[in-house]
């Protein structure tokens, strides 16, 4: 279900499942190792997709330098990314033909 890689800005990030016992989080984005990990065990496809989008948005923030330029601490970035991921997940779910516009 997960793509093997995601391109964000000028970088390509490997996407992999997060081991179950590793940490008590749903996913993480690590710029230094160019890695996005998402917990998949026992999660619905929609939850997994939302988590992946959430981590991709962290990547967008990193690539665009938004944390520094907006003086965001981790909690503020997390709140913004969470809001955007949840909102965009609903838009994509409610408008399935929307993604087709980006593949042309």
C-alpha positions as CSV (number, residue, x, y, z in Angstrom):
1,X,0.0,0.0,0.0
2,X,2.8,2.4,0.7
3,X,4.8,3.9,-2.2
4,X,8.5,3.0,-2.0
5,X,9.6,6.6,-2.6
6,X,8.1,10.1,-2.5
7,X,9.7,13.1,-4.2
8,X,9.4,16.3,-2.2
9,X,11.0,19.4,-3.7
10,X,14.4,18.4,-5.1
11,X,14.8,15.3,-2.8
12,X,13.5,11.8,-3.0
13,X,12.6,10.2,0.3
14,X,12.3,6.5,0.9
15,X,9.0,5.4,2.4
16,X,8.9,2.4,4.7
17,X,6.7,0.8,7.3
18,X,7.6,1.7,10.9
19,X,8.4,-1.3,13.2
20,X,5.5,-1.9,15.6
21,X,7.5,-1.7,18.8
22,X,9.9,1.1,17.9
23,X,8.1,4.2,19.1
24,X,4.7,5.3,20.2
25,X,4.0,7.5,17.2
26,X,2.2,6.9,13.9
27,X,5.0,8.1,11.6
28,X,8.1,10.2,11.2
29,X,10.0,12.3,8.7
30,X,13.8,12.3,8.9
31,X,15.5,14.7,6.6
32,X,19.0,13.6,7.3
33,X,18.4,10.0,6.2
34,X,15.8,11.0,3.6
35,X,13.3,8.6,5.1
36,X,9.5,8.7,5.9
37,X,8.2,5.9,8.0
38,X,4.6,5.1,8.7
39,X,3.1,2.6,11.1
40,X,0.7,0.3,9.2
41,X,-0.1,-2.6,11.5
42,X,-3.8,-2.6,12.5
43,X,-4.4,0.8,10.8
44,X,-7.1,1.4,8.1
45,X,-5.9,2.4,4.6
46,X,-7.4,5.9,5.2
47,X,-5.5,6.3,8.4
48,X,-2.3,5.2,6.8
49,X,-2.9,7.5,3.8
50,X,-3.5,10.4,6.2
51,X,-0.4,9.6,8.2
52,X,1.7,9.5,5.0
53,X,0.3,12.8,3.9
54,X,1.1,14.2,7.4
55,X,4.7,13.2,7.1
56,X,5.0,14.4,3.5
57,X,3.8,17.8,4.7
58,X,6.6,17.8,7.3
59,X,8.9,17.2,4.3
60,X,7.3,20.2,2.5
61,X,7.9,22.4,5.5
62,X,11.5,21.2,5.7
63,X,12.2,21.6,2.0
64,X,10.6,25.1,1.9
65,X,12.4,26.2,5.1
66,X,9.1,27.1,6.7
67,X,10.0,26.2,10.3
68,X,12.8,28.7,10.3
69,X,11.2,31.4,8.2
70,X,8.0,31.3,10.2
71,X,9.8,30.8,13.5
72,X,7.8,27.6,14.2
73,X,8.6,25.4,17.1
74,X,7.8,21.7,16.9
75,X,4.4,22.0,18.5
76,X,3.3,24.8,16.2
77,X,4.5,22.9,13.1
78,X,2.8,19.7,14.3
79,X,-0.5,21.6,14.7
80,X,-0.4,23.2,11.3
81,X,0.7,19.9,9.5
82,X,-2.0,18.0,11.3
83,X,-4.7,20.4,10.3
84,X,-3.5,20.4,6.7
85,X,-3.2,16.7,6.5
86,X,-6.7,16.1,7.9
87,X,-8.2,18.7,5.7
88,X,-6.5,17.6,2.5
89,X,-7.3,13.9,3.3
90,X,-11.0,14.8,3.4
91,X,-10.8,16.8,0.2
92,X,-9.1,13.9,-1.6
93,X,-11.6,11.4,-0.2
94,X,-14.6,13.5,-1.1
95,X,-13.3,14.4,-4.5
96,X,-11.6,11.3,-5.9
97,X,-11.3,12.7,-9.4
98,X,-9.2,15.6,-8.1
99,X,-5.9,13.6,-8.1
100,X,-6.4,13.0,-11.8
101,X,-5.8,16.7,-12.5
102,X,-2.2,16.4,-11.2
103,X,-1.3,13.4,-13.3
104,X,-1.9,15.1,-16.6
